[in-house]
Amino acid sequence: MRAGRASRVGRILAVCAGAGALGVAALPPNALAQAGMPMGNLFPQMSIFQGATTNSANGDTNPYSLAVVPKTLGNLVAGDVLAVDFNNSSGTFGAGLSIVQINPATGSSSTFYDSTASPTAGPVGIAINPVNDLVWVIYYGSASDGSASGYAVINTTGGMVANFNNSTASYTSPNGTVNHNLFEGSWGAAAAPGAFFWSNAGSASATSSGNTGQVWRVNPNPTGPTNGQPLNSTYMPLAMNLPTSDTSANPITPSTAAGPQGMVYDSGNGTLYVTDDFNNAIYAIPNALSATPGAPVLISQGGALNAPQQIALNPVNGDLLVVDGAGSNQLVEITTSGMQVATRTLDQGASGALFGVATTVNAMGQLVVYFDDANTSTLDTLSGNGAEYSAYQFVRGNGQTQRFGLSASPTGPAVAGNVVGMAYASGSGGMGYWEVTANGMVYALGSAQNYGNVAGIHLDAPIVGMASTPDGKGYWLVAADGGIFNFGDAGFYGNTYTDGLTGLSGSHRLAAPIVGMASTPDGKGYWLVAADGGIFNFGDAGFYGNTYTDGLTGLSGIRPLHKPVIGMAATPDGAGYWLFAADGGVFNFGNAAFSGSGASLGVGFAAASATTL
């Protein structure tokens, strides 16, 4: 309504065994809770850039959905963004006719499709075939109750290929007992290999409760046997009773419709994620491409979700990114298991400015988020500055330090022997810092203040690293089992146990012990690194890769590391990090540049910690 997968092991959906394919299952209440962890500030290292207008040449406005063009074909250019305009130039809801094509790099825009010649009024959702030969646009239609909704299929030159609606397409259940309208207040769209999805916020058989929201799948087969359907398609209902605003007493209209809306398919786990802007919820439909899809699972509700609209996958860490259509115009990050981890206000203006969101990566592999802003009628971008950072240093177990990309050496550590981590105090110019030993004793050196330690406390695993908050008034200690200890103004944002792992033993043990950590620039998140090069990110820390994404296989396998990883450091803006191995090897990810290694010097590191200045 408008007025790494490798970064986290154990983000597994809870699927209710035996649940009907069209029923709704819910995670246990404690799984929907936020576990008392503070919400992080999402992508503090990224800035918002206002872009080109989303209004079409005929004056259509109010974009409801976005899609990034995957590759160049016909009139479509890879990297361009398509936006569908829901309103006409008079501001009438559901009367828009246009799809606008925008080049984010140049700010130029043009009309890709205008349905005046073949009316498909009120385009509300858009999905592009992964091979980019067809664009699928779901439209609300000219009827106020949504009964004229449909799915328009458009080729890469802007020509209509097929038009699915209740006159051209029909569904009968396999046993022949159920006939159902396919399009009823259609409200969202998504694509997957060989299939497309759409949602309906209305129903021809509205009830007093309004629980008639639907999600459908269409499998087109244009070269297959003729079956009387557009593109010889077949259909599969995935959900039939999701909450909507459509009731027998108050039928929906283009300006009041609310229900299942934004959708995104995750090819990594075969799940379709669906927002519902009526009950502020996110649902997951497992095995969405199979002949027997799972029941919709309620994975997240309330909290930061306020009329959630479109949803996208973060291609860097695999999390879900959702824009709110009400409240303070927030972008919300949610794990695929439903944990809300961070938010970012995208527009400080009038509420209800956000509807569409789409994601991609730049040439450096960094996240780029596109969103449409109804307050300015523009396609805006949330992205980093594209910078690379190349200065880093580490401390060895004997207290000696080694620098790369920095001209001078800092004062040597005053504590030698069994040092496993160090962190610098902000604003000290490297003259205030902490060191920590394996038993958890913290030493404050120079201008740094001591905020506590765990020495004398029973530890399940030794301390292996530390990181400091950006104001220098707190720090974290991390143990080999992934346990986190926070002091001063350092907040707790999770550990390997909250990710479902069981430390160094148990049924879901770590593949390798944790060896170090680093914090984000705003201090509302952190990374942990394991000896096999695995990365665990918490709070607003993004996932930019690990040794596995580099093609290595940890400490064993066909392409093992030469030596274990022993520490890490993050770039100053938090958009990248380095990993350091015991043989002096350096692995760089995100905007962390390679400036040299101990391996190139024939020097091995017995390092326990690494940091940047």
BELZI-V777303 format. One line per field, one symbol per residue. ss: DSSP state (2 for helix, 1 for strand, 0 for the rest). phi: phi as a letter, one per 40 degrees, with the letter a starting at -180 (. if undefined). psi: psi as a letter, one per 20 degrees, with the letter a starting at -180 (. if undefined). A space follows every 10 residues. Layout:
ss: ???
phi: ???
psi: ???
This chain:
ss: 0000222000 0000000000 0001110022 2200000001 1000001110 0010000000 1111111100 0010010000 1111111000 0000000111 1100000011 1111222000 0011111100 0001111110 0000000001 1111100001 1111100000 1100000011 0000011111 1100111111 0000000000 0011111110 0000000002 2201111111 1100000000 0000000001 1111110000 1111110000 1111100000 0000011111 1000000111 1110000001 1111000001 1111000001 1111100000 0001111111 1000001111 1110000111 1110000010 0111110000 1111000000 0000000011 1111000000 0111111000 0111110000 0000000000 0011111100 0001111110 0001111100 0000000000 0000000000 0001111110 0000111111 0000111110 0000000000 0000000000 0000111111 0000011111 1000011111 0100000222 2000001111 100
phi: .bb.eccbcg cbccbccgcc cbcbbbcddc ccccfgcccc ccfccbbcbc bcccccccgd agcbabaccc acagccbdgc bcbbccbccc gccgbcbbbb bbcccbgcaa ccabcdcadb cgcbababdd cgcabbbcbc gccdcgcbca bcbbccbgbc babcaccbba bbcdcgcbba ccbagcbaaa badgabbabb cbacbcbccg cbcbbbbbbc adbcccbgbd ffcbbbcbab bccaccbccb ccbdcbdaid bcaabbccbg bcbbcbccbf bbbbbcfccc cbcccdbcba aggccbfcbc baccccbgcc bbbccagbfb cbcbccchcc babaccaccd cgcbabaaba bcccgccbbb acbccbfbcb bbaccgcbbb baaabcccgc bbbbgbcbcc ccdcbbggcb aaaccdgcgg cbabbbbccg cbbcbgccbc bhabcgccbc accbaaabcc cgbaabbbbc cgcbbbbgcc ccbhaccccg cbgcagcbcc caccbaaabc ccgbaabbbb ccgcbbbbgc cccbhacccc gcbgcagcbc ccaccbiaab cdcgcaabbb bccgcbbbbg ccccbiaccc cgbcbbcbaa abb
psi: po.khihopj mpqopopiqq hirpqqqqhh hirjkjpqpr oplhiqqppp brqiqrhjiq ampiqqppph qppcipppir ppppohqahi jppjjqjqpp ppohhijqqr ohpojhhmpm qlphqqppph jkiqppopqh riphjjijra opppaijjqp gqopaihiqq ppqhjjippp phonlqirqq qrojqqqrqp iapilqrhhj mjqqpqppnq mhjappjjqp klqqqpphqi lqpriorhhn qqrhiipqbp eqqppoihjk ppppqojgkl rpqpoqliir imqrqppohp qbcipnlpdq qrpoigijrp ppppjrcklq ppppriijpp hqrpphpibq qkipgqqqqa qahjjqpppq qqohhilqor poraijqqqj prrrprhjiq qpqpjqhqqr pqqioqokpi qqqqppjikj iprqqqrhjj ppppqcjqqp jrajpippph qqpirrqqrh jjkrrqqprh jjqppqqcjp rpjrahgijj rkcjaahlqq hqqqirrqrr hijkrrqqpr hjjqpppqcj pqpjrahgii jrlciaahmq qgqqqirrqq qhjjjrrqqp rhjjqppqqc koqpjrrhhh ikpqpkqiqq rq.
